[in-house]
Amino acid sequence: MKGSVEVRRSARRRRTVSAYRDGDRTIVLLPARMSAAEEQRWVTVMLEKLAAQESRRMPGDDELAARAERLSEQYLHARAVPDTVRWVTNQNSRWGSCTPAESSIRLSHRLQGMPEYVIDYVLLHELAHLLVPGHGPQFWKLLESYPRTERARGFLEGVVAADRLPNAPAPRED
């Protein structure tokens, strides 16, 4: 299970139960009239359902390495060849990191479940660091060929900005 579970009951909600991830929390929306036993059963059901959806969406380390190879071929003329590409859970302030000396790339687990073009951008960004260590003009030139660079950067900036909001509004209940 990811983080904590918050149950929100609503008198307006009559029959439906839904759940979503909000950072490290899982929000489960239930009808107010539901008993404690029904609540516990539905929380379990919804956590399993979200986990199943996420496991279908999230590539494993092997798929991530294959994706890196494809991106390197497509955008970097196959010049960036990492020895390892993997998900990590200890990066909470970065989306990814690269250690050129070890030829390794790590992506934050926080990217899991984000749109594929965003994951591809972060992966390509780290691949580019295997060729150019800093963020100078030569580095950004490598990323010019990826058509969704600006869109992905905007998406990630939006995620960071939303995380900083003190009282982000809760999603509308059905």
C-alpha positions in Angstrom: 0.0 0.0 0.0 1.2 3.5 -0.8 1.2 5.8 2.3 -1.9 6.5 4.3 -5.6 6.0 3.5 -8.1 8.8 4.0 -11.8 7.9 3.9 -14.2 10.7 2.9 -17.9 10.1 3.4 -20.6 12.1 1.6 -24.3 12.3 2.2 -24.7 13.2 -1.5 -23.0 10.0 -2.6 -25.6 7.2 -2.7 -24.2 4.0 -4.2 -20.8 4.6 -5.8 -17.4 4.1 -4.2 -14.3 5.5 -5.8 -10.6 6.0 -4.9 -7.6 7.9 -6.2 -4.0 8.6 -5.3 -3.1 12.0 -3.9 0.7 12.0 -3.6 1.4 9.3 -1.0 -2.2 9.2 0.3 -5.0 7.2 -1.1 -8.4 8.9 -0.9 -11.5 6.6 -0.8 -14.9 8.2 -1.3 -17.9 6.4 0.2 -21.6 7.1 0.9 -22.1 8.4 4.4 -24.6 5.7 5.3 -22.1 2.8 4.9 -21.3 0.7 8.0 -17.8 0.4 9.4 -17.6 -3.2 8.1 -18.7 -2.1 4.6 -16.2 0.7 4.8 -13.3 -1.7 5.6 -14.3 -4.1 2.8 -14.6 -1.3 0.3 -11.2 0.3 1.3 -9.6 -3.1 0.8 -11.3 -3.6 -2.6 -10.4 -0.1 -3.8 -6.7 -0.4 -2.7 -6.5 -3.7 -4.6 -8.2 -2.1 -7.7 -5.8 0.9 -7.7 -2.8 -1.4 -7.2 -3.9 -3.5 -10.2 -4.4 -0.4 -12.4 -1.0 0.9 -11.4 0.8 -2.4 -12.0 -0.6 -2.4 -15.5 0.6 1.2 -16.1 4.0 1.1 -14.4 6.9 -0.4 -16.4 9.4 -2.5 -14.5 13.2 -2.0 -14.5 13.6 -4.2 -17.6 11.0 -2.4 -19.5 12.6 0.9 -18.4 16.0 -0.2 -19.7 14.4 -1.2 -23.1 12.6 2.1 -23.2 15.9 3.9 -22.6 17.6 2.0 -25.4 14.7 3.0 -27.8 14.9 6.6 -26.7 18.7 6.7 -27.1 18.4 5.2 -30.6 15.6 7.6 -31.7 16.8 10.9 -30.2 20.5 10.5 -29.4 21.8 8.3 -32.3 22.2 5.4 -29.9 25.2 7.2 -28.2 23.8 7.1 -24.6 24.1 3.5 -23.4 23.4 3.1 -19.6 24.6 0.0 -17.8 21.6 0.2 -15.5 18.2 1.9 -15.5 15.9 1.5 -12.6 13.1 2.9 -10.4 14.1 4.1 -6.9 12.1 5.2 -3.9 14.6 7.4 -2.3 14.4 10.4 -4.7 11.7 12.7 -3.4 13.1 16.0 -4.6 14.3 14.9 -8.1 12.5 13.2 -10.9 15.6 11.3 -12.0 19.4 11.1 -11.6 22.3 9.9 -13.6 25.8 8.9 -12.5 27.9 9.0 -15.7 31.0 7.4 -14.1 28.8 4.3 -13.4 26.7 4.7 -16.4 23.6 4.4 -14.3 20.2 6.1 -14.4 17.6 6.2 -11.6 14.0 7.4 -11.9 11.9 8.4 -9.0 9.0 6.2 -8.2 6.9 9.4 -8.1 6.9 9.3 -11.9 5.0 6.0 -11.9 1.5 6.5 -13.2 2.4 9.8 -15.0 1.8 10.0 -18.7 4.3 8.1 -20.8 5.6 11.2 -22.6 6.6 12.6 -19.2 8.5 9.4 -18.2 10.1 9.4 -21.6 11.2 13.0 -21.2 12.8 12.4 -17.8 14.5 9.2 -19.1 15.8 11.1 -22.2 17.0 13.9 -19.9 19.0 11.5 -17.8 20.3 9.7 -21.0 21.5 13.1 -22.2 23.5 13.5 -19.0 25.5 10.4 -20.0 26.8 12.5 -22.9 26.8 16.0 -21.3 27.1 16.3 -17.6 25.7 19.8 -17.0 22.7 21.8 -18.1 24.4 24.0 -20.6 23.4 24.8 -24.2 25.0 21.6 -25.5 22.9 19.6 -23.1 19.6 21.3 -24.1 20.5 20.9 -27.8 20.4 17.1 -27.3 16.8 17.4 -26.0 15.5 19.6 -28.9 14.6 16.6 -31.0 12.2 15.3 -28.5 8.9 16.8 -29.5 7.2 16.8 -26.1 10.1 18.4 -24.1 8.2 21.6 -23.2 4.9 19.8 -22.6 6.6 17.3 -20.2 8.5 20.1 -18.4 5.3 22.0 -18.0 3.5 18.9 -16.6 6.3 18.4 -14.0 6.3 22.0 -13.1 2.5 21.8 -12.5 3.0 18.8 -10.3 5.6 20.6 -8.2 3.4 23.7 -8.0 0.4 21.7 -6.9 2.4 20.0 -4.2 3.3 23.4 -2.8 -0.2 24.6 -2.5 -1.2 24.9 1.2 -4.8 24.1 0.8 -5.4 22.5 -2.6 -9.1 22.0 -3.2 -10.4 18.5 -2.8 -11.7 16.9 -6.0 -15.5 17.1 -6.5 -17.5 14.3 -5.1 -20.1 12.6 -7.3 
